[in-house]
Amino acid sequence: MIKHIGILGGTFDPVHNGHIRCAHYVQQHCALDEVRLMPCHLPAHRATPGVSSEQRAAMVQLAISQYPQLKLERLELNKPSASYTADSLQLLSTQEPGSRFYFIIGMDSLCYFRSWKNWPDILKLAHLLVCQRPGYSQQDGDAPALLQQFGVTDLATMRQRPSGCIMLLANPLADISASEIRRQLQQQQSAAKTLDPAVLNYIQTQQLYQA
């Protein structure tokens, strides 16, 4: 029995309601067995001061606790070096040969996808599910050429193939920015509308994102 697994990578700095809504929508809409949120391990110079990869992972775990089909994928947290999607998918495919992977990105990422390291390998290892993002269109950047070559419009076609398809999703738009949330927290403004209560409580308890 093939297991169909979505992977949503990101810094999750911090994880917010937009991330969770996107993961839940994809899991339901595409009938995936689970969607894993995979925090990347950031080089020290890119991490927000005072927020470790373990703390970002802890926030993800809190945010997904009400969703049984959403999981935390720790694969990249244990790497001492920068993480690349192609390498991570190769590891997952080796560890779980009975699974099929669906890598979830935003339209903004599709527009420059051919600049990603070893991008053809990503499509050899997984399908791409593309969520709509405010301000980006399938007419922009790399998107038209990629969709012409790899695009499919229905789940049944994609499920017949082990990898290599790109499908656009009609997800509800969520214009939430982690950098804006960090700014609000630093300025002691409320971020209650965009963060899970348990995540907000963790941030306050740990005194994260202080100015």
C-alpha positions as CSV (number, residue, x, y, z in Angstrom):
1,M,0.0,0.0,0.0
2,I,1.6,3.3,-1.1
3,K,1.6,6.1,1.4
4,H,1.0,9.6,0.0
5,I,2.9,12.2,2.0
6,G,3.0,15.9,1.6
7,I,6.1,17.9,2.7
8,L,5.9,21.6,3.5
9,G,9.3,23.1,4.1
10,G,10.1,26.4,5.6
11,T,11.8,28.4,8.3
12,F,8.6,28.6,10.4
13,D,10.0,31.6,12.2
14,P,7.5,31.5,13.7
15,V,4.9,29.0,12.4
16,H,1.6,30.9,11.8
17,N,-2.0,30.2,10.9
18,G,-1.3,30.6,7.2
19,H,1.2,27.7,7.3
20,I,-1.3,25.5,9.2
21,R,-4.3,26.4,6.9
22,C,-2.2,25.7,3.8
23,A,-1.0,22.3,5.1
24,H,-4.5,21.3,6.2
25,Y,-6.1,22.4,2.9
26,V,-3.5,20.4,0.9
27,Q,-3.9,17.3,3.0
28,Q,-7.7,17.4,2.7
29,H,-8.0,18.5,-0.9
30,C,-5.3,16.1,-2.3
31,A,-6.4,13.2,0.0
32,L,-2.9,12.8,1.3
33,D,-2.3,10.4,4.2
34,E,-0.4,13.1,6.0
35,V,1.4,16.4,5.5
36,R,4.7,16.9,7.3
37,L,6.0,20.4,8.2
38,M,9.8,20.3,7.8
39,P,11.6,23.2,9.4
40,C,14.9,23.9,7.7
41,H,18.1,24.1,9.8
42,L,19.3,27.6,9.3
43,P,22.9,28.7,9.3
44,A,23.6,30.8,12.4
45,H,23.8,34.1,10.4
46,R,20.2,33.7,9.1
47,A,18.4,32.5,12.3
48,T,16.4,35.1,14.2
49,P,18.5,36.1,17.3
50,G,17.6,34.0,20.2
51,V,15.4,31.5,18.3
52,S,16.9,28.1,17.8
53,S,15.9,25.4,15.3
54,E,14.6,23.4,18.3
55,Q,12.4,26.2,19.4
56,R,11.0,26.6,15.9
57,A,10.3,22.9,15.9
58,A,8.6,23.1,19.3
59,M,6.3,25.8,17.9
60,V,5.4,23.7,14.9
61,Q,4.5,20.8,17.2
62,L,2.2,23.0,19.3
63,A,0.5,24.4,16.2
64,I,-0.3,21.0,14.6
65,S,-1.4,19.3,17.8
66,Q,-5.1,19.6,16.9
67,Y,-4.6,18.1,13.4
68,P,-3.9,14.3,13.5
69,Q,-2.8,14.3,9.8
70,L,-0.2,17.0,10.2
71,K,3.2,15.9,11.5
72,L,6.6,17.4,12.3
73,E,9.4,16.2,10.1
74,R,12.7,16.6,11.9
75,L,15.0,15.5,9.1
76,E,16.7,18.8,8.5
77,L,17.0,19.9,12.1
78,N,19.8,17.5,12.8
79,K,21.9,18.6,9.9
80,P,25.0,20.7,10.8
81,S,25.0,22.3,7.3
82,A,22.5,24.1,5.1
83,S,19.6,22.0,3.8
84,Y,18.7,21.5,0.1
85,T,15.3,20.2,-0.9
86,A,16.7,17.7,-3.4
87,D,19.0,16.2,-0.7
88,S,16.2,16.0,1.9
89,L,13.8,14.3,-0.6
90,Q,16.5,11.8,-1.6
91,L,16.9,10.9,2.1
92,L,13.2,10.5,2.7
93,S,12.8,8.4,-0.4
94,T,15.6,6.1,0.7
95,Q,14.2,5.8,4.2
96,E,10.6,5.3,3.1
97,P,10.6,3.4,-0.2
98,G,6.9,2.6,0.1
99,S,5.9,6.3,0.1
100,R,5.2,8.8,-2.6
101,F,6.1,12.4,-1.8
102,Y,4.3,15.7,-2.7
103,F,6.4,18.8,-2.1
104,I,4.3,21.8,-1.3
105,I,5.5,25.3,-2.4
106,G,4.0,28.7,-3.0
107,M,3.5,30.3,-6.4
108,D,6.3,32.7,-5.5
109,S,8.7,29.7,-5.3
110,L,7.5,28.2,-8.6
111,C,8.3,31.5,-10.4
112,Y,12.0,31.0,-9.6
113,F,12.1,27.2,-9.2
114,R,14.7,26.7,-11.9
115,S,17.2,28.6,-9.7
116,W,16.9,26.0,-6.9
117,K,19.8,23.7,-6.5
118,N,19.3,20.5,-8.5
119,W,15.7,21.4,-9.3
120,P,15.3,18.5,-11.9
121,D,16.1,16.0,-9.1
122,I,13.3,17.4,-7.0
123,L,10.9,16.5,-9.8
124,K,12.4,13.0,-10.1
125,L,11.8,12.4,-6.4
126,A,8.4,14.1,-5.9
127,H,5.4,15.9,-7.3
128,L,5.0,19.6,-6.8
129,L,1.8,21.0,-5.3
130,V,1.7,24.8,-5.8
131,C,-0.4,27.0,-3.5
132,Q,-1.6,30.4,-4.6
133,R,0.1,33.4,-3.1
134,P,-1.0,37.0,-3.2
135,G,0.9,39.0,-5.8
136,Y,2.2,36.0,-7.8
137,S,0.8,34.4,-11.0
138,Q,1.3,31.4,-13.1
139,Q,2.3,33.8,-15.9
140,D,5.4,35.0,-14.0
141,G,9.0,33.9,-14.2
142,D,9.7,30.1,-14.5
143,A,6.1,29.1,-14.0
144,P,4.8,29.1,-17.6
145,A,7.6,26.9,-19.0
146,L,7.5,24.5,-16.0
147,L,3.7,24.1,-16.2
148,Q,3.9,23.5,-20.0
149,Q,6.4,20.7,-19.4
150,F,5.2,19.2,-16.1
151,G,1.8,20.6,-15.4
152,V,-1.3,18.4,-14.7
153,T,-4.8,19.5,-13.8
154,D,-6.2,16.6,-11.9
155,L,-5.3,14.4,-9.0
156,A,-6.0,11.1,-10.8
157,T,-3.3,11.8,-13.4
158,M,-0.8,12.8,-10.8
159,R,-1.5,9.7,-8.6
160,Q,-0.8,7.4,-11.5
161,R,2.8,8.6,-11.7
162,P,5.5,8.2,-9.0
163,S,6.8,11.8,-9.4
164,G,7.4,14.6,-11.9
165,C,4.0,16.4,-12.0
166,I,3.2,20.0,-11.1
167,M,-0.3,20.8,-10.0
168,L,-1.7,24.2,-9.1
169,L,-4.1,24.4,-6.2
170,A,-7.0,26.8,-5.6
171,N,-6.3,27.3,-1.9
172,P,-7.8,30.2,0.1
173,L,-5.3,33.1,0.1
174,A,-3.7,34.0,3.4
175,D,-1.7,37.1,3.3
176,I,0.3,36.5,6.6
177,S,4.0,37.3,6.9
178,A,6.3,35.8,9.5
179,S,8.5,38.9,9.2
180,E,5.5,41.1,10.0
181,I,4.6,38.9,13.0
182,R,8.2,39.2,14.3
183,R,8.0,43.0,13.9
184,Q,4.7,43.0,15.9
185,L,6.1,40.9,18.6
186,Q,9.3,43.1,18.9
187,Q,7.1,46.2,19.2
188,Q,4.8,44.5,21.9
189,Q,1.8,44.5,19.5
190,S,-0.7,41.7,19.5
191,A,-0.2,38.8,17.0
192,A,-3.1,36.9,18.4
193,K,-5.0,36.9,15.1
194,T,-2.2,35.2,13.2
195,L,-0.7,32.7,15.7
196,D,-2.1,29.7,17.4
197,P,-2.8,30.5,21.1
198,A,-0.4,27.7,22.2
199,V,2.4,29.1,19.9
200,L,1.8,32.7,21.2
201,N,2.0,31.4,24.8
202,Y,5.2,29.6,24.0
203,I,6.7,32.7,22.5
204,Q,5.8,34.8,25.5
205,T,7.0,32.2,28.0
206,Q,10.3,31.7,26.2
207,Q,10.6,35.5,25.6
208,L,11.2,35.0,21.9
209,Y,11.3,37.8,19.3
210,Q,12.1,40.5,21.8
211,A,13.5,43.7,20.5
